[in-house]
Amino acid sequence: MTQVQPGKDMEIPKSGVADFVEKLAAEHGITGEIDRIDRIASTFTRLSGDDVELDRIERLLVSLGRKGILAQEDIFALVERYLDHEKNKETPHE
C-alpha cells in the first residue's frame, strides 16, 4: 500500500487524474460507493434547493480526504484538474 503524506510533496498529475484517483483509492481499499453520510449530505443539499450529484471520481476524492489519505489542498488540485479535463471532453476545441 502506497503511503501518501497529506500535503507533503504529492505530485498532482497533469493528466490521467481519474486513473490516478482510482489507483490511489484501490491501494487504500476505498470504493466509490455512497454511504450513509453521503446520503444525508445529499438530502440536506437537495432540501436546501440545490441538486449536486458527485460522480465516482469525486466521491473517491471525498473518501480519500475523509480517511486522511489526501490533504485538502491536494483534493482541491485534483478536483480542479479532473473537472477541467471533463469540461474539455464536452467542449470541442475550435
C-alpha positions, -999 to 999 in steps of 0.1 A, spaced: 0 0 0 14 34 -10 15 58 19 8 94 8 15 120 34 -12 147 31 3 179 19 38 166 16 51 170 -19 25 149 -35 29 152 -73 -5 161 -88 -7 145 -123 -13 169 -152 -34 143 -170 -49 109 -161 -64 123 -129 -92 98 -129 -68 68 -133 -46 83 -105 -75 87 -81 -89 52 -89 -54 36 -83 -49 55 -50 -83 46 -38 -78 9 -47 -45 9 -29 -63 20 3 -93 -2 -1 -117 28 -8 -147 24 -31 -169 50 -47 -200 36 -30 -224 61 -15 -225 57 23 -249 69 50 -231 102 54 -232 108 17 -270 101 16 -276 125 45 -255 153 29 -273 147 -4 -307 150 13 -297 183 30 -283 197 -2 -315 188 -21 -337 202 6 -318 235 5 -327 238 -32 -295 226 -47 -291 194 -67 -255 183 -66 -246 148 -78 -210 137 -74 -196 112 -98 -175 82 -89 -141 101 -90 -155 130 -69 -168 105 -44 -134 88 -42 -117 121 -36 -141 129 -8 -134 95 8 -96 98 4 -99 131 22 -121 117 50 -96 89 56 -68 114 58 -50 100 27 -51 133 9 -48 168 22 -75 193 14 -52 213 -9 -44 181 -28 -81 173 -32 -88 208 -45 -59 205 -70 -71 171 -82 -107 182 -85 -97 212 -105 -77 192 -129 -103 165 -131 -132 190 -138 -110 209 -164 -104 176 -182 -141 167 -181 -152 201 -193 -127 199 -222 -141 165 -232 -176 180 -236 -165 212 -254 -146 205 -286 -117 228 -293 -121 251 -324 
